[in-house]
Each structure stands twice: as structure tokens, then as C-alpha cells.
Amino acid sequence: MQIHILTTFPAMFEGPLSDSMLARARSAGLVRIEVHNLRDWTQDRHHSTDDTQFGGGGGMVMLAEPIIAAVEDLQNRIPQGQRGRPILLTPQGRLLNQRKVQQWAKRKSLILICGHYKGVDERVIEYLNPEELSIGDYILTGGELPAMVLVDAVTRLVPGVVGDFESVSSDSFHEEWMLDCPRYTRPQVVRGIGVPEVLLTGNHAEIEQWRRRQSEKRTRERRPDLLAMRNRIAVEAGDPKETN
């Protein structure tokens, strides 16, 4: 997989991409991540990437032409059959979830556009028709941190990046909109708190049933909205048995 990131602040990515799992994935050639300075596609002597708004108002707006030119240039470097819609990181986008991460992890290439200031000129959206993505209902300085979140979430699903894929497949949200169950490790007792007996039995069927029940309980208590979403999707898919 290759991931291209368009930003006016490329130095922000140096740390996250140079350590831990992302660094290992890049070193192993499992994913290629390139950070591009949007200013490289500007035409004026100041390398401007933003300007004041038409109609007045506070805050700057990112210029359309450098973004459009950059995306077109990057698309031309990607084989025809591997191109997809670019992704614009913006608080106005759809919320990121694991299902979308799984879909993007199957792609051969991604182009991420980091919004900033008051956002991008609307003609970027009209012309490029990007997938608009938000990581939560709050405002950040720009799209750089959301881009890092997306890169991390997608990269760990690329085959070979995580050695024990069973660990990935049992994460929260990986299937059925469920949170993960409680997990325990050594020692067996910590500050007087022990490990549930079922986990010590060696009976894998009973352990799996217990984990399933705990996952459902935790999801019901902490994120009932996920269960409601699962039920809604089941109804739309015509599978009433999954709506209980």
C-alpha cells in the first residue's frame, strides 16, 4: 500500500512515522508513506496556500488550486486501476469507524488532504469529490492529527504489519460494532484483585463464551449507540434476527 499525505506542516509527521509500528511497516516495505508539502504546488513567490474569505469574516481559507494540482499530480503517479477518491480530513466529514478503516486498508493507495484554518475552498470538494472524514465531534487545529490517526488505523490492518493478526481481529469494533472484552495478564492477583476463574480453566469454548458476553455487556453499558447502529444496519440488510 502507498499513502500520500498533503499538508502545509510536513514536520508534524516526522515523529509518528519514524517510530513503533509505522516505522517497522515502512522499513519492511509493507507500506509506503510519503508526506508532501502543499507549498510545492503553489505558483506565487510567497508559496501561499491560504487567503482571506470572500464575504468577510475571521479566519483564512485554504486555496483551491494548489490542492487540486497536487492531487492531480499524485493521481498521475498511481496506476490507473489503483486510484481512488482522495480523503479530506475535515470536521464536516463522516465520522471515522472501523468499517471504513477496513475498506481503506484493502486499497492499493490513499491520498489524504489535511485541511487547516477555516477549511478548504469549497471548489476543492466540487472538483475533486473527495471522501470527507472526521475523527470526532470536536475541532482541532488542522487535519494533520486526524491524518496520523487514519494512517495508523489503516496500516495495522495491512497483512504482515502486526505479527499476530488474531490480536487485530479481536480488537474493539473489528466485528459487529462491539467493544472488546476485559483483558488480563500476570500476575494472577494485583492489589487484591484476581483474574476471573474462567480464564484459568483452559476451556477455550467457555472462555470464548465469557469474552463474548463481556463484550456485549461492555458495549451495552458504554456504547449503546453502537448496538443501535448494528440493529439499524441489520434491518436495512433484511436480517431481523440480528436486531434483538
HELIX and SHEET records of a PDB file:
HELIX    1   1 PRO A   10  PHE A   13  5                                   4    
HELIX    2   2 GLU A   14  LEU A   17  1                                   4    
HELIX    3   3 SER A   20  SER A   27  1                                   8    
HELIX    4   4 LEU A   38  TRP A   41  5                                   4    
HELIX    5   5 ALA A   64  ASN A   76  1                                  13    
HELIX    6   6 GLN A   80  GLN A   82  5                                   3    
HELIX    7   7 GLN A   98  ALA A  105  1                                   8    
HELIX    8   8 GLU A  122  LEU A  128  1                                   7    
HELIX    9   9 GLU A  144  THR A  155  1                                  12    
HELIX   10  10 PHE A  165  SER A  169  1                                   5    
HELIX   11  11 GLU A  197  LEU A  200  5                                   4    
HELIX   12  12 HIS A  204  ARG A  222  1                                  19    
HELIX   13  13 PRO A  224  GLU A  236  1                                  13    
HELIX   14  14 PRO A  240  THR A  243  5                                   4    
SHEET    1   A 5 ARG A  32  ASN A  37  0                                        
SHEET    2   A 5 GLN A   2  THR A   7  1                                        
SHEET    3   A 5 SER A 109  CYS A 114  1                                        
SHEET    4   A 5 ILE A  87  LEU A  95  1                                        
SHEET    5   A 5 GLU A 131  SER A 134  1                                        
SHEET    1   B 2 ASP A  50  THR A  52  0                                        
SHEET    2   B 2 MET A  60  MET A  62 -1                                        
SHEET    1   C 2 VAL A 189  VAL A 190  0                                        
SHEET    2   C 2 ILE A 193  GLY A 194 -1                                        
END                                                                             
